[in-house]
Amino acid sequence: MLLLIPGILSADDLSQVREEVNAGRFVDGRSTAGAVASKVKNNEQLDASSTHALTRFVRDALMRSDAFMLAARPKAWGPMLFSRYTPGMAYGPHVDNPVMEGQDGPIRVDLSFTLFLSDPRDYEGGELVMELAAGGQAIKLEAGDCILYPSTTLHRVEAVGAGERLAAVGWVQSRIRRAEEREILFDLATARANLPNTAEVAAAQALLDKTQANLIRLWADG
């Protein structure tokens, strides 16, 4: 499931994040890529040693999003990278590493996200392209919006033709390991939230709550 989540960062949040990103020291993005991805990766990233506070700030914003939390159901967080693409830079087709170093040790990588930090009108190209069975799906979101997708997805970033593309990218290990099970739980939660809060539908709400809770018991990974 690909999920577009608008408005993760407010205008004030964006200003703060951009200010800190632009004041940071950028390094070659290949330093954090795996052996295969490093051959097709051409971008810059903030030096990870200086991004701890910024990572917490963005992670807190993601955790305030009901849509993100219901779709991802994080058990553990992987690293977060703040990337910059200037003209000519791109990231060829790749799949994210299956295991990464998290806060408390290695994690299985289930979900990836890209949080767009640049106004799409301020740069040319730079689309995030998902290689799906039906063909490539190009994604270029408003600043502050996020795309969440399974880490098993082959994807790429098109070359930037002009301007500057800034984004935060990160990874999650979910409590629900299987993608199809996460989608079922997300659909149930969405249906529950859209029911009118009336006495007439209270029994249906309770039954949905019971079903969702029991499915989580069946599927939860610790």
trRosetta pair geometry for C-beta under 8 A, 3 or more apart (Angstrom, degrees):
i j d omega theta_ij theta_ji phi_ij phi_ji
1 71 7.1 -129 100 -153 130 111
1 149 7.8 -150 96 -125 45 54
1 150 7.3 98 39 -33 53 99
1 179 6.7 177 6 178 83 100
1 182 7.1 -136 26 99 127 103
1 183 4.6 149 -39 -95 136 110
1 186 7.1 -165 105 48 171 153
2 130 6.5 -87 -88 -47 141 172
2 137 7.4 -128 -14 96 173 151
2 147 6.6 -12 -171 -170 94 100
2 148 7.4 156 -158 80 45 54
2 149 4.9 0 -111 -100 76 98
3 67 6.8 -172 164 161 130 108
3 71 5.0 -76 13 -136 169 165
3 147 7.2 153 79 -156 47 52
3 148 4.6 -13 60 58 100 102
3 149 7.5 -174 24 -69 65 56
3 186 7.8 -110 -83 -168 144 158
4 139 7.7 -162 -92 -145 108 123
4 141 6.9 174 -146 -102 107 129
4 145 6.7 1 -174 175 90 116
4 146 7.5 154 -159 85 46 49
4 147 5.6 -22 -101 -101 64 75
5 8 6.0 64 115 -58 107 102
5 65 5.8 62 177 179 138 149
5 67 4.9 173 -118 96 111 130
5 68 5.5 34 -115 -62 172 88
5 71 7.9 -141 -62 22 125 144
5 145 6.8 165 86 -163 50 69
5 146 4.6 -15 63 65 101 98
5 147 7.6 177 20 -84 76 26
5 148 6.4 39 -9 -9 117 109
6 141 7.9 -158 -103 -168 71 120
6 142 7.1 32 -136 53 95 118
6 144 7.6 44 -175 110 60 92
6 145 4.8 -30 -119 -112 56 102
6 146 8.0 -165 -81 26 16 67
7 10 7.2 29 -166 -83 85 55
7 144 5.8 11 -120 136 32 116
7 145 6.8 13 -21 -88 37 69
8 61 5.3 91 164 140 85 112
8 62 6.2 5 -155 -88 124 61
8 65 5.8 -42 -114 -57 82 140
8 68 7.3 64 -107 -45 112 139
8 115 5.9 -86 70 -131 149 115
8 144 5.8 -174 53 174 69 66
8 145 6.7 124 7 -126 94 21
8 146 4.7 49 -25 -19 143 119
9 13 3.9 -139 -163 101 86 126
9 14 4.9 117 130 -62 123 76
9 17 6.5 -47 -144 0 153 143
9 58 7.5 -36 -74 -122 116 78
9 61 5.7 16 -83 -176 70 160
9 115 7.1 90 -14 178 116 123
9 117 7.8 19 43 -110 157 72
9 143 7.6 -64 75 149 117 76
9 144 3.9 -126 64 -129 84 86
10 13 4.5 101 48 6 72 103
10 14 6.9 -130 96 -7 38 87
10 144 7.0 106 -57 -138 7 141
11 14 5.7 -52 -148 33 30 114
11 15 6.6 33 153 -21 63 103
11 144 7.6 -55 -73 -61 43 151
12 15 5.7 -51 -151 32 33 112
12 16 6.6 31 153 -16 64 105
13 16 5.9 -61 -155 37 32 110
13 17 6.2 26 154 -16 69 109
13 57 7.8 170 -153 161 96 109
13 61 6.3 97 -158 -97 154 143
13 144 7.1 104 78 -118 111 107
14 17 5.8 -57 -143 40 30 107
14 18 6.0 28 160 -17 67 110
14 117 6.7 161 -145 -150 89 71
14 143 5.6 75 -136 145 143 116
14 144 5.3 -69 -69 -69 121 103
15 18 6.0 -56 -143 39 25 108
15 19 6.3 28 157 -22 61 109
16 19 5.8 -57 -150 33 27 112
16 20 6.6 19 157 -12 63 107
16 57 7.4 -120 116 175 125 153
17 20 6.0 -61 -151 40 31 105
17 21 6.1 29 154 -19 67 110
17 54 6.7 107 -133 -152 78 102
17 57 7.0 -172 -88 109 93 132
17 58 6.8 77 -112 -74 132 100
17 117 6.2 -119 115 -132 124 121
17 168 7.7 -70 -174 -40 137 129
18 21 5.6 -55 -142 39 31 111
18 22 6.0 25 162 -15 67 110
18 117 6.1 158 -82 172 86 111
18 166 6.9 111 -117 90 84 163
19 22 6.2 -58 -143 40 24 105
19 23 6.3 17 158 -15 61 113
20 23 5.8 -62 -146 40 30 108
20 24 6.5 41 154 -39 63 105
20 53 7.9 -124 -153 92 153 105
20 54 5.3 -178 121 -91 144 120
21 24 5.8 -54 -156 16 31 118
21 46 6.4 -105 -138 -65 72 132
21 54 7.3 120 -67 -147 73 153
21 82 5.4 -142 -119 169 108 140
21 84 7.7 149 167 -65 115 110
21 117 6.8 65 -3 157 166 161
21 166 6.0 95 137 -158 157 138
24 46 4.4 5 128 -134 150 109
24 47 6.7 -159 172 29 104 83
24 50 5.7 164 -138 102 105 132
24 51 7.3 32 -128 -77 152 86
24 82 7.4 73 56 86 158 139
25 46 7.0 96 69 -152 47 64
25 47 4.8 8 82 -6 98 124
25 50 6.7 90 33 21 94 152
26 44 4.1 33 173 162 125 124
26 45 6.5 144 -150 71 77 22
26 46 6.1 -56 -98 -90 61 42
26 47 7.3 -150 -109 -29 13 74
26 84 5.9 -52 -118 31 143 133
27 31 5.9 -15 128 9 120 145
27 44 6.7 150 69 -159 25 80
27 45 6.1 -33 61 67 77 76
27 46 7.7 41 16 160 83 13
27 47 5.3 87 -16 -82 117 75
28 31 5.5 109 83 -25 84 97
28 44 6.7 -59 -107 -113 26 65
28 45 7.8 -4 106 25 21 86
29 32 6.7 -62 -173 37 56 95
29 33 6.8 59 137 -32 77 111
29 41 5.5 -122 108 155 109 116
29 42 7.3 109 52 179 119 10
29 43 4.0 28 -8 76 157 78
29 44 5.6 -129 -38 -96 95 11
29 45 4.6 108 -103 -19 77 101
29 81 7.8 88 -137 175 94 139
29 83 6.1 44 -107 -128 132 102
29 91 7.9 -75 118 -90 149 112
30 33 5.1 -57 -146 26 50 120
30 38 4.5 81 -157 -146 97 91
30 41 5.2 154 -90 86 73 114
30 42 7.8 6 -52 -89 102 41
31 45 7.4 -128 49 47 103 122
32 45 6.5 -27 14 42 129 165
32 48 7.3 112 -77 -45 132 133
32 79 7.6 -126 -160 101 136 155
32 81 6.3 -176 84 -95 162 138
33 37 4.0 -133 -170 100 108 104
33 38 3.9 154 94 -72 120 71
33 41 4.6 -166 -71 11 158 156
33 94 8.0 -55 -152 -158 113 165
34 37 4.8 77 49 20 81 104
34 38 6.6 -142 83 -19 33 91
34 97 5.1 145 -50 -80 129 107
35 38 6.3 -52 -147 23 19 113
35 39 7.8 21 152 -22 51 101
36 39 6.3 -58 -173 21 38 111
36 40 7.8 -2 149 8 66 105
36 94 6.7 155 115 -130 99 99
37 40 6.3 -78 -159 49 44 91
37 41 5.4 42 152 -35 82 119
37 91 8.0 5 -171 -168 95 101
37 94 4.3 71 -111 -147 91 149
37 97 7.8 -87 -5 -50 139 85
38 41 5.6 -56 -126 32 32 114
39 92 7.8 -52 103 51 72 134
40 91 6.5 81 125 -174 87 50
40 92 2.9 -92 -174 50 123 116
40 93 6.7 -56 160 48 167 48
40 94 5.8 -177 67 -51 129 111
40 156 7.8 -70 147 -123 131 104
41 91 5.1 10 -120 -127 66 88
41 92 7.3 -106 -58 27 41 78
41 94 7.3 -3 -61 -26 93 157
42 88 7.7 -74 133 128 135 77
42 89 4.9 -152 120 -144 92 72
42 90 5.7 30 57 52 108 54
42 91 6.8 -161 37 -79 60 54
43 83 5.1 22 141 -170 140 111
43 84 6.5 160 179 74 94 45
43 85 5.0 -52 -120 -84 105 78
43 89 5.1 103 -95 172 63 129
43 90 7.8 -142 -57 60 91 7
43 91 6.0 -28 -21 -60 120 104
43 157 7.5 23 -56 73 136 148
44 83 6.9 139 79 -159 47 62
44 84 4.5 -24 69 62 101 98
44 85 7.7 174 25 -76 77 34
44 86 7.6 23 8 -3 120 100
44 89 7.6 -67 -7 -124 79 161
45 48 7.4 9 132 -52 118 81
45 81 5.1 -42 -143 -171 130 106
45 82 6.3 123 -159 71 72 53
45 83 5.1 -34 -95 -98 79 66
45 84 7.3 178 -83 15 30 77
46 50 6.5 -109 164 73 105 99
46 51 5.2 110 109 -69 128 122
46 54 7.7 -6 102 64 166 155
46 81 7.5 170 42 -167 83 59
46 82 4.2 18 7 65 120 111
47 50 5.1 53 84 16 98 107
47 51 7.3 174 88 -24 50 97
48 51 5.6 -65 -145 27 41 117
48 79 7.1 -26 -135 -161 132 128
48 81 7.3 -49 -88 -106 99 75
51 54 4.8 -66 -159 53 70 114
51 55 5.3 79 138 -33 91 99
51 80 7.1 -141 138 88 130 93
51 82 6.1 -175 -123 2 139 119
52 55 5.8 -55 -148 33 26 112
52 56 6.7 25 155 -17 61 105
53 56 5.8 -54 -152 35 33 111
53 57 6.4 36 150 -23 65 105
54 57 5.5 -51 -149 32 33 115
54 58 6.5 26 157 -12 66 105
54 82 6.8 -18 126 -46 142 144
55 58 6.1 -59 -147 41 30 104
55 59 6.0 28 156 -19 66 113
55 79 7.9 -72 -126 -167 143 56
55 80 4.5 152 -128 52 100 128
56 59 5.7 -58 -140 41 28 112
56 60 6.2 33 158 -23 64 105
57 60 6.0 -55 -153 31 25 111
57 61 6.8 25 150 -17 60 105
58 61 5.6 -53 -154 34 36 113
58 62 6.5 37 149 -18 67 103
58 80 6.4 167 76 178 132 159
58 115 6.6 178 -163 54 123 164
58 168 5.4 -117 -152 160 164 170
58 170 7.8 162 115 -25 127 143
59 62 5.6 -52 -150 36 36 112
59 63 6.3 33 153 -18 66 107
59 77 6.4 19 -131 -135 133 162
59 80 6.9 -133 -58 -40 99 150
59 170 7.7 -178 -87 -156 88 174
60 63 5.7 -57 -146 39 32 111
60 64 6.6 35 153 -23 64 103
61 64 5.8 -54 -153 30 33 112
61 65 7.3 36 148 -26 60 101
62 65 5.8 -54 -162 22 39 115
62 68 5.1 -120 -173 137 78 164
62 69 8.0 134 146 -57 72 76
62 113 7.5 118 -123 93 138 167
62 115 7.7 -103 -74 -71 108 137
62 146 7.3 97 -108 -83 96 171
63 68 7.4 -98 -85 92 24 125
63 69 6.4 68 -147 -75 51 114
63 74 7.9 -71 -99 29 91 138
65 68 3.8 64 89 11 119 110
65 69 6.4 161 88 -11 64 85
65 146 7.9 -125 -21 38 175 140
66 69 6.0 -63 -145 42 30 106
66 70 5.9 23 161 -15 68 113
67 70 6.1 -60 -142 40 25 105
67 71 6.1 14 162 -11 63 114
68 71 6.1 -68 -146 43 25 103
68 72 5.7 -5 170 5 67 119
68 113 7.8 23 -136 -103 113 155
68 146 7.0 14 -88 87 120 147
68 148 6.5 155 -126 -55 77 147
69 72 6.4 -63 -126 51 23 93
69 73 6.9 74 172 -82 57 41
69 74 7.2 -72 -130 7 67 92
70 73 7.1 14 -158 -58 22 81
70 185 7.4 -155 180 126 80 93
70 186 5.4 117 136 -119 97 75
70 189 4.8 -142 -157 95 135 160
70 190 7.7 140 130 -52 150 76
71 111 8.0 132 128 -132 91 156
71 148 5.7 114 112 97 138 152
71 182 6.7 66 -171 164 52 110
71 186 5.0 41 -99 -104 66 135
72 111 5.3 -135 -126 67 93 165
72 113 7.9 -39 -83 -49 137 126
72 148 6.3 -106 -64 -158 104 144
72 172 5.0 11 -170 106 123 165
72 174 5.8 -140 177 -98 57 101
72 182 7.8 13 -115 -157 17 135
73 174 5.1 66 75 -159 87 93
73 175 4.7 -89 141 37 109 98
73 176 5.2 54 68 6 146 101
73 182 6.6 -148 19 -126 119 99
73 185 7.3 12 -42 101 141 148
74 77 6.1 16 -169 -67 137 78
74 172 4.8 -91 -109 -156 95 119
74 173 7.1 81 -155 69 67 53
74 174 6.5 -72 -101 -106 33 52
74 175 7.3 53 110 -19 15 87
75 172 7.9 117 35 173 62 84
75 173 5.0 -64 64 107 100 92
75 174 6.1 80 -1 161 97 15
75 175 4.4 133 -63 -69 104 68
75 221 6.6 -71 -55 82 160 100
75 222 6.7 79 -147 78 140 98
76 102 4.9 29 157 -176 116 166
76 103 7.0 -148 -164 32 91 94
76 104 6.9 -107 -135 41 121 101
76 107 4.5 -156 100 -110 130 133
76 172 7.4 154 83 -161 48 56
76 173 4.3 12 54 47 92 117
77 80 7.8 -19 167 -41 114 98
77 102 6.0 136 83 -150 46 105
77 103 6.0 45 65 -17 91 112
77 107 7.7 -180 81 -23 16 170
77 170 7.1 -15 -168 172 96 124
77 171 7.6 127 -170 85 54 57
77 172 6.0 -30 -112 -108 57 70
77 173 7.8 -121 -59 23 17 78
78 100 4.4 49 -143 85 124 134
78 101 7.5 101 -148 75 79 37
78 102 5.2 -79 -100 -93 48 83
78 107 5.5 -133 -77 60 85 132
78 109 6.0 18 -54 -103 151 97
78 170 6.3 162 75 -177 88 75
78 171 3.4 -8 47 77 140 102
78 172 6.6 -119 8 -63 92 25
78 173 7.2 109 -42 -23 92 82
79 100 6.2 -113 8 161 95 131
79 101 6.8 41 -40 75 108 78
79 102 7.5 -138 -37 -108 60 43
79 170 6.8 -142 104 -130 43 78
79 171 6.9 30 48 32 59 103
80 168 5.9 5 179 -177 107 103
80 169 7.1 166 -155 83 60 40
80 170 3.9 -20 -104 -89 80 115
81 168 7.1 161 83 -155 43 55
81 169 5.1 -14 60 60 94 90
81 170 7.1 170 18 -75 64 61
82 117 7.9 26 -150 -15 93 156
82 166 7.3 0 -179 -169 87 92
82 167 7.6 -179 -150 92 50 38
82 168 5.3 -23 -100 -100 71 75
83 165 8.0 -7 111 111 93 88
83 166 7.2 165 86 -149 53 46
83 167 5.4 -12 58 62 96 83
83 168 7.7 159 15 -97 75 24
83 169 6.2 15 -3 3 121 112
84 164 6.4 -18 -163 -171 96 102
84 165 7.1 147 -157 79 44 57
84 166 5.6 -11 -102 -99 74 73
85 89 4.2 -156 -151 91 79 121
85 90 7.2 69 -145 -77 130 33
85 91 7.9 -99 -90 -21 127 95
85 123 7.8 102 87 -178 98 154
85 126 5.7 158 82 -113 142 107
85 157 6.7 -146 -69 141 155 137
85 160 4.5 145 133 -20 110 135
85 164 7.1 156 78 -159 54 52
85 165 4.1 -3 53 55 105 108
86 89 5.6 76 51 0 54 124
86 160 6.4 -150 148 83 12 140
86 164 5.6 -16 -98 -108 71 81
87 160 5.6 -111 -98 107 36 93
87 161 6.2 8 -129 167 89 21
87 162 5.8 16 -88 -96 113 35
87 163 7.6 107 -60 37 87 37
88 159 6.4 -26 -152 -164 21 112
88 160 7.1 -33 23 67 29 79
89 159 6.8 154 81 -142 29 68
89 160 5.6 8 57 27 80 108
90 156 7.4 17 169 170 98 100
90 157 5.8 -172 -160 96 59 80
90 158 6.1 -52 -129 168 110 23
90 159 3.8 -52 -62 -80 121 66
90 160 7.2 -171 -71 0 69 65
91 94 6.9 -71 159 16 96 123
91 156 5.9 -174 98 -160 73 62
91 157 4.0 50 37 34 100 103
92 156 5.5 -35 -176 -130 25 118
93 131 6.4 32 -131 -31 114 145
93 154 5.6 13 -169 177 100 105
93 155 7.2 166 -137 87 59 16
93 156 4.7 -51 -77 -61 50 118
94 154 7.2 166 82 -148 16 68
94 155 7.1 -40 63 65 62 60
94 156 6.9 110 14 -89 72 71
95 151 7.3 94 -180 158 83 67
95 152 6.7 -5 -155 -161 124 33
95 153 7.1 168 -122 83 87 31
95 154 5.4 -53 -69 -93 91 61
95 155 7.6 101 -97 18 50 73
96 109 5.9 -115 120 136 116 148
96 112 5.3 154 -18 -74 158 136
96 151 4.6 -79 61 -161 123 98
96 171 6.5 174 164 -96 148 128
97 100 5.5 111 87 -67 120 88
97 109 6.2 96 92 9 65 152
98 108 6.8 -24 164 -150 77 69
98 109 5.7 -162 -163 42 27 100
98 151 7.4 141 -109 121 49 127
99 106 5.3 10 179 -174 108 114
99 107 7.0 167 -151 80 63 38
99 108 6.2 -38 -99 -103 74 46
99 109 6.5 -155 -83 -7 19 94
100 106 7.0 160 86 -147 26 67
100 107 6.0 -20 65 57 75 87
100 109 5.4 65 1 -62 105 119
100 171 5.8 88 30 76 151 151
101 105 7.3 -86 -148 -177 68 23
101 106 5.9 -49 -100 -92 51 58
101 107 7.7 91 -167 12 10 81
102 105 6.3 -1 57 70 89 38
102 106 6.7 91 11 -166 88 11
102 107 3.9 60 -32 -20 131 120
102 173 7.1 -58 -69 -1 150 119
107 171 7.6 159 89 118 125 109
107 173 4.2 -129 -180 -31 114 132
108 173 5.1 95 65 -120 69 114
108 177 7.7 2 105 -127 145 99
109 112 7.3 34 172 -64 111 84
109 151 4.6 -135 135 154 98 176
109 171 4.8 -32 -137 -178 106 133
109 172 7.7 94 -147 61 61 31
109 173 6.7 -79 -94 -75 28 75
110 150 7.1 -62 167 -141 61 71
110 151 6.0 150 139 13 13 116
110 172 6.3 -56 60 97 91 73
110 173 5.5 98 3 -133 105 42
110 174 4.4 -89 81 9 156 98
110 177 6.6 -138 -103 -143 134 49
110 179 7.7 177 -175 -74 97 79
111 148 6.0 3 -179 -174 120 95
111 149 7.1 151 -155 79 75 29
111 150 6.3 -62 -105 -111 62 37
111 151 5.9 -135 -92 -30 7 93
111 171 6.9 154 86 -156 53 57
111 172 4.5 -13 63 58 104 103
111 174 5.9 75 -10 -43 116 111
112 148 7.6 164 86 -153 43 51
112 149 5.7 -25 65 68 88 80
112 150 7.5 29 19 125 86 16
112 151 4.6 114 -28 -93 98 78
112 153 7.5 -121 37 44 123 105
112 169 7.0 -3 -176 -172 98 95
112 170 7.4 166 -154 90 57 37
112 171 5.5 -24 -102 -100 66 77
112 172 7.9 -167 -74 19 24 77
113 146 5.6 5 -177 -176 115 111
113 147 6.6 168 -151 85 65 48
113 148 4.7 -21 -99 -100 99 68
113 149 7.4 144 -92 19 48 67
113 169 6.9 175 89 -148 53 53
113 170 5.6 -10 56 60 94 80
113 171 7.7 -177 17 -80 74 32
113 172 7.3 40 -10 -10 109 110
114 128 5.6 172 52 -82 167 161
114 139 7.9 128 67 103 133 128
114 146 6.9 166 85 -152 44 63
114 147 5.3 1 54 52 92 95
114 167 5.4 -6 -170 177 94 133
114 168 7.5 152 -158 80 46 48
114 169 5.1 -14 -103 -101 71 85
115 144 7.6 -17 -176 -152 92 20
115 145 7.5 -180 -148 96 60 31
115 146 4.6 -23 -99 -99 75 93
115 167 6.3 152 75 -166 50 75
115 168 4.3 -9 57 59 109 98
115 169 7.5 -165 21 -74 71 37
115 170 7.8 12 -3 11 107 102
116 120 7.4 -1 173 -62 147 89
116 140 7.6 100 -107 -168 150 47
116 141 4.5 179 5 73 146 97
116 142 6.8 141 85 91 134 26
116 143 5.6 -116 119 -107 92 41
116 144 7.1 -36 78 23 80 28
116 145 5.6 5 39 62 111 77
116 146 7.4 -162 9 -84 72 40
116 166 8.0 102 -172 88 52 62
116 167 5.5 -36 -110 -108 44 95
117 143 5.8 29 -179 -143 22 94
117 144 7.7 79 -112 -54 42 45
117 166 4.0 -64 79 108 117 102
117 167 5.6 -172 10 -93 92 33
117 168 6.4 88 -43 -15 118 84
118 122 5.5 -120 176 68 101 120
118 123 5.8 26 137 1 145 124
118 143 5.9 -134 96 -89 13 107
118 163 7.5 133 175 149 143 117
118 164 6.4 -165 -108 102 147 71
118 165 5.3 -130 31 -135 148 42
118 166 4.6 123 -43 34 99 81
118 167 7.3 -65 8 -54 93 70
119 122 4.4 85 70 -8 93 111
119 142 7.4 -8 -132 -153 58 63
119 143 5.0 -48 -73 -23 52 123
120 123 7.2 -84 -156 50 37 79
120 140 5.0 105 -130 152 128 104
120 141 7.0 -174 -56 89 124 21
120 142 6.4 -78 -6 -95 110 42
120 143 7.5 -155 -22 -35 68 74
122 163 5.0 153 142 -157 63 138
122 164 7.1 -33 132 51 108 70
123 126 5.4 25 120 5 125 147
123 160 5.7 -38 177 -149 120 111
123 161 7.9 141 173 52 72 66
123 162 6.4 -174 -149 93 56 56
123 163 3.1 -147 -100 95 66 127
123 164 5.8 -127 -83 50 126 25
123 165 4.9 -147 97 -62 168 78
124 160 6.7 113 76 -169 61 61
124 161 3.8 -51 99 60 117 107
124 162 4.4 46 19 38 115 87
124 163 6.1 127 5 18 66 110
125 158 5.0 -129 -174 117 91 107
125 159 5.3 -34 167 93 153 55
125 160 4.8 178 81 -119 112 30
125 161 4.4 120 -10 -10 121 87
125 162 7.8 116 16 21 99 57
125 165 8.0 -91 94 -42 75 136
126 140 6.8 96 94 -116 83 111
126 157 6.4 -10 -155 -180 53 98
126 158 6.0 -91 -37 73 7 84
126 159 7.6 -60 -63 118 51 21
126 160 4.5 33 -62 -89 100 86
126 165 3.9 171 -143 -72 149 152
127 138 4.1 2 165 -165 146 102
127 139 6.3 133 -171 56 85 38
127 140 4.7 -69 -108 -55 79 104
127 157 7.3 175 84 -152 37 55
127 158 4.6 28 45 18 81 124
128 138 7.3 135 73 -159 43 51
128 139 4.5 -33 70 66 95 98
128 140 7.1 158 19 -73 74 54
128 147 6.7 -172 83 51 149 150
128 155 6.4 6 -179 178 86 122
128 156 7.8 167 -154 86 48 38
128 157 5.7 -26 -98 -100 60 75
129 136 4.8 -3 -176 -171 112 113
129 137 6.8 153 -156 73 58 40
129 138 5.0 -22 -98 -97 83 66
129 139 7.3 175 -83 16 32 75
129 155 6.3 163 85 -158 52 70
129 156 5.1 -14 58 61 103 84
129 157 7.4 168 14 -94 81 23
129 158 6.1 80 -22 -41 118 95
130 136 6.8 150 74 -155 46 57
130 137 4.6 -13 56 56 100 98
130 139 6.9 44 -12 -11 100 117
130 149 6.5 -141 -103 -145 132 160
130 153 5.6 -28 -147 171 99 133
130 154 7.7 113 -165 81 53 56
130 155 5.1 -28 -104 -103 53 100
131 136 5.7 -26 -102 -98 57 76
131 153 7.2 155 51 176 70 79
131 154 4.1 -36 54 92 124 104
131 155 6.3 -156 4 -83 82 41
131 156 7.3 56 -36 -2 106 96
132 135 6.4 -2 69 59 85 32
132 136 7.1 146 25 -103 76 21
132 137 5.7 28 4 -8 124 110
132 153 7.6 -20 -80 -144 73 107
134 137 7.9 46 78 -51 100 104
138 158 7.4 6 -130 -20 112 133
139 147 5.5 46 157 -71 155 161
141 145 3.8 -122 161 84 129 125
141 146 7.5 -137 96 -29 167 11
141 147 6.4 -176 -30 -37 140 101
142 145 4.8 83 61 -8 77 123
149 153 5.2 -44 148 19 119 151
149 155 7.5 97 97 -56 151 147
150 153 5.3 116 76 -27 80 98
150 179 5.0 -14 -93 -103 133 138
151 171 6.5 49 -91 -135 134 105
152 179 7.6 -93 23 -42 127 142
157 165 7.8 174 -177 110 128 154
160 163 6.7 -114 -178 71 114 74
160 164 7.4 48 179 -118 156 25
160 165 5.2 -148 -90 -5 132 116
174 177 6.6 169 80 -88 96 30
174 182 6.2 -20 168 -89 161 133
174 221 7.4 86 105 33 65 126
175 216 7.9 21 120 -157 123 96
175 220 5.2 -18 160 -146 104 81
175 221 5.5 -175 -170 46 45 80
175 222 7.1 -128 -138 68 80 63
176 181 5.1 -143 178 106 115 110
176 182 4.7 151 97 -77 128 80
176 185 6.4 -148 -73 11 169 148
176 216 7.4 -82 -78 -125 111 70
176 219 5.2 28 -131 132 91 118
176 220 6.6 -53 -80 -101 68 47
176 221 6.7 168 -94 -1 17 98
177 181 7.5 39 61 49 56 132
177 219 7.5 -146 27 177 76 87
177 221 4.8 92 -41 -54 100 141
178 181 4.3 76 76 9 101 110
178 182 7.0 -170 93 -10 52 83
178 219 7.0 -95 34 -154 104 117
179 182 5.6 -54 -151 34 35 113
179 183 6.5 34 153 -20 66 104
180 183 5.6 -51 -150 34 35 113
180 184 6.6 39 151 -21 64 101
181 184 5.7 -48 -149 32 36 113
181 185 6.5 32 154 -14 65 105
181 215 7.4 -178 -163 169 96 109
181 219 4.7 178 178 -146 148 153
182 185 5.9 -59 -150 40 31 109
182 186 6.2 32 153 -21 66 108
183 186 5.5 -53 -144 37 32 113
183 187 6.3 33 156 -19 66 105
184 187 5.9 -56 -149 36 29 110
184 188 6.4 30 153 -19 64 106
184 215 6.9 -122 113 -179 121 155
185 188 5.7 -52 -147 36 33 113
185 189 6.3 31 156 -17 65 106
185 212 6.3 101 -139 -145 80 91
185 215 6.2 -169 -86 107 94 131
185 216 6.8 84 -116 -73 135 85
185 219 7.7 -136 -47 65 129 148
186 189 5.8 -56 -148 39 30 109
186 190 6.2 30 154 -20 65 108
187 190 5.7 -54 -145 37 31 112
187 191 6.3 32 156 -19 65 105
188 191 5.8 -55 -148 37 29 110
188 192 6.3 31 153 -21 64 107
188 208 6.1 171 -174 -167 95 97
188 211 6.6 -140 -146 101 142 111
188 212 4.9 172 126 -86 140 104
188 215 7.5 139 2 34 164 150
189 192 5.6 -52 -147 36 32 114
189 193 6.3 31 155 -19 65 107
189 212 6.6 97 -67 -125 75 148
190 193 5.8 -56 -148 36 30 110
190 194 6.4 21 156 -15 64 111
191 194 5.9 -65 -148 40 29 107
191 195 7.0 44 152 -39 63 95
191 208 6.7 -144 98 -135 106 145
192 195 6.1 -43 -160 7 34 114
192 205 6.3 98 -149 -137 88 75
192 208 4.7 178 -89 127 103 143
192 209 7.0 105 -130 -64 142 68
192 212 7.2 -43 -38 -31 147 145
195 201 5.1 -164 176 145 117 146
195 204 6.5 -168 -135 100 151 117
195 205 5.7 -164 89 -80 153 95
195 208 7.7 176 -18 12 147 155
196 201 5.9 116 66 19 77 144
197 201 7.8 -103 -115 65 16 113
198 201 5.5 73 62 19 84 93
198 202 7.4 -114 101 -38 45 81
199 202 5.4 -27 -153 -16 40 122
201 204 4.8 -51 -168 42 74 116
201 205 5.9 81 132 -28 85 97
202 205 5.6 -54 -149 35 33 114
202 206 6.4 34 154 -20 66 105
203 206 5.7 -53 -149 35 32 112
203 207 6.4 32 153 -19 65 106
204 207 5.7 -55 -148 37 33 111
204 208 6.4 33 154 -18 65 105
205 208 5.8 -56 -150 37 31 110
205 209 6.3 34 152 -21 65 106
206 209 5.5 -52 -149 35 33 114
206 210 6.4 34 152 -20 65 104
207 210 5.6 -50 -148 35 33 113
207 211 6.3 34 153 -19 65 106
208 211 5.6 -53 -145 37 32 112
208 212 6.2 30 158 -18 66 107
209 212 6.0 -56 -146 38 27 108
209 213 6.2 26 157 -18 63 109
210 213 5.9 -59 -147 37 27 109
210 214 6.3 19 159 -13 64 111
211 214 6.1 -62 -147 40 26 105
211 215 6.3 26 156 -18 64 108
212 215 5.8 -57 -148 36 30 110
212 216 6.5 31 154 -20 64 104
213 216 5.8 -55 -153 34 31 111
213 217 6.7 35 149 -21 63 103
214 217 5.4 -45 -151 31 38 116
214 218 6.6 39 150 -19 64 102
215 218 5.5 -53 -151 35 36 113
215 219 5.9 2 162 4 70 117
216 219 6.2 -74 -134 53 27 91
216 220 5.2 41 171 -49 71 107
217 220 6.5 -27 -116 9 18 112
